[in-house]
């Protein structure tokens, strides 16, 4: 084979390779263009979780900070070692640094005070832990405890108008338990509203 024929053959192979590359580069996207992507995920079988449930599901830590009234107040009453004392856990009843009682709490509080005798005199006492209120708020632990006690008393008065209510806030001056920095539950135990009745 002459040098001229070799060069011609090489050019021919180069041209074929180039043509093949162009052909591939134009036909592959064309095939992709023809395949339309769906606007939404395919339907799930009955009972199967949807993609949105996974994408939009709240983070567990974030979820515990969200309060929605009746969804959280089923466990409102904490056990008390004292007789004639009902303890309302303020971490469940109130959002942080607030004293507005959510809708739906009234019936739960009414259930907790069913055992209180009619026409009894009841003390409603508010308490906080020893952690100071953050500086951005214009109140302190004393005011917070008073406002929470008043809020609980208002609900109690609507549910049990027969009771005589004596309302007082104590701030962090009367802890239920000794606070331990290694045990956050001790601080939570001191954040409470107590309903006291009897002699």
ZAMARGU-4260 file (C-alpha; in steps of 0.2 Angstrom, whole numbers, plus 5000, padded with zeros to 4 digits):
<rodrens>
0) 5000/5000/5000 | 5007/5017/4995 | 5010/5031/5007 | 4996/5040/4998 | 4984/5026/5001
5) 4989/5025/5019 | 4985/5043/5022 | 4969/5042/5013 | 4963/5027/5023 | 4968/5036/5039
10) 4958/5051/5034 | 4943/5040/5030 | 4944/5032/5048 | 4946/5049/5056 | 4931/5055/5046
15) 4920/5040/5051 | 4925/5042/5070 | 4921/5060/5069 | 4904/5057/5061 | 4900/5043/5074
20) 4904/5055/5088 | 4893/5069/5080 | 4879/5056/5077 | 4880/5050/5095 | 4880/5067/5103
25) 4864/5072/5093 | 4854/5056/5095 | 4856/5054/5114 | 4849/5070/5119 | 4835/5068/5106
30) 4830/5052/5115 | 4831/5060/5132 | 4820/5075/5125 | 4807/5063/5120 | 4805/5055/5137
35) 4795/5068/5148 | 4797/5068/5167 | 4781/5067/5177 | 4775/5083/5186 | 4773/5074/5202
40) 4778/5058/5210 | 4768/5042/5206 | 4754/5038/5218 | 4758/5027/5232 | 4748/5011/5237
45) 4735/5013/5250 | 4743/5015/5267 | 4760/5018/5261 | 4768/5035/5267 | 4770/5048/5253
50) 4786/5057/5248 | 4779/5073/5256 | 4778/5065/5273 | 4796/5062/5273 | 4802/5078/5265
55) 4790/5089/5276 | 4792/5079/5292 | 4798/5090/5306 | 4814/5086/5315 | 4811/5077/5331
60) 4819/5090/5342 | 4809/5104/5333 | 4793/5094/5336 | 4794/5094/5354 | 4795/5113/5355
65) 4778/5115/5346 | 4763/5116/5356 | 4745/5113/5350 | 4734/5114/5365 | 4724/5098/5367
70) 4737/5087/5358 | 4749/5090/5373 | 4739/5092/5388 | 4733/5074/5391 | 4748/5071/5403
75) 4746/5089/5411 | 4745/5083/5429 | 4761/5077/5437 | 4761/5065/5452 | 4762/5073/5469
80) 4768/5066/5485 | 4757/5078/5495 | 4738/5075/5497 | 4726/5088/5491 | 4739/5095/5479
85) 4737/5095/5460 | 4753/5099/5450 | 4751/5107/5433 | 4767/5104/5423 | 4770/5121/5415
90) 4782/5114/5401 | 4766/5106/5394 | 4753/5119/5398 | 4763/5134/5392 | 4775/5138/5378
95) 4792/5145/5385 | 4792/5162/5393 | 4773/5163/5390 | 4757/5162/5401 | 4743/5160/5388
100) 4734/5143/5391 | 4730/5134/5374 | 4712/5131/5369 | 4707/5114/5375 | 4716/5114/5392
105) 4700/5119/5401 | 4692/5102/5400 | 4708/5093/5405 | 4711/5105/5420 | 4692/5102/5425
110) 4695/5083/5425 | 4710/5085/5436 | 4700/5095/5449 | 4685/5084/5449 | 4690/5077/5466
115) 4691/5095/5474 | 4675/5096/5485 | 4662/5109/5480 | 4663/5127/5487 | 4681/5123/5493
120) 4694/5137/5495 | 4709/5133/5483 | 4726/5140/5482 | 4733/5142/5465 | 4752/5144/5466
125) 4764/5148/5452 | 4783/5142/5453 | 4798/5143/5441 | 4815/5136/5441 | 4831/5146/5446
130) 4836/5150/5428 | 4834/5168/5425 | 4823/5174/5412 | 4833/5180/5396 | 4836/5198/5395
135) 4826/5201/5380 | 4810/5199/5390 | 4803/5213/5401 | 4798/5202/5416 | 4807/5191/5428
140) 4803/5174/5436 | 4792/5181/5450 | 4781/5190/5437 | 4781/5174/5426 | 4775/5163/5440
145) 4762/5176/5445 | 4755/5177/5427 | 4755/5158/5425 | 4746/5156/5441 | 4733/5169/5436
150) 4730/5161/5419 | 4727/5144/5427 | 4715/5152/5440 | 4705/5160/5426 | 4703/5143/5417
155) 4699/5135/5434 | 4686/5149/5438 | 4677/5145/5422 | 4677/5126/5424 | 4673/5127/5443
160) 4665/5143/5448 | 4660/5136/5465 | 4678/5137/5471 | 4685/5151/5480 | 4703/5155/5472
165) 4718/5162/5481 | 4731/5166/5468 | 4750/5169/5471 | 4767/5167/5462 | 4783/5162/5471
170) 4795/5163/5457 | 4810/5152/5461 | 4809/5154/5480 | 4800/5137/5484 | 4807/5123/5473
175) 4799/5106/5473 | 4816/5097/5471 | 4834/5102/5472 | 4840/5107/5455 | 4855/5097/5448
180) 4864/5104/5433 | 4867/5086/5427 | 4848/5082/5427 | 4837/5094/5417 | 4821/5085/5424
185) 4825/5093/5441 | 4823/5110/5433 | 4807/5105/5424 | 4799/5098/5441 | 4801/5116/5448
190) 4792/5124/5434 | 4774/5121/5439 | 4757/5128/5445 | 4750/5120/5460 | 4732/5118/5465
195) 4731/5116/5483 | 4715/5112/5493 | 4709/5105/5509 | 4714/5110/5527
</rodrens>
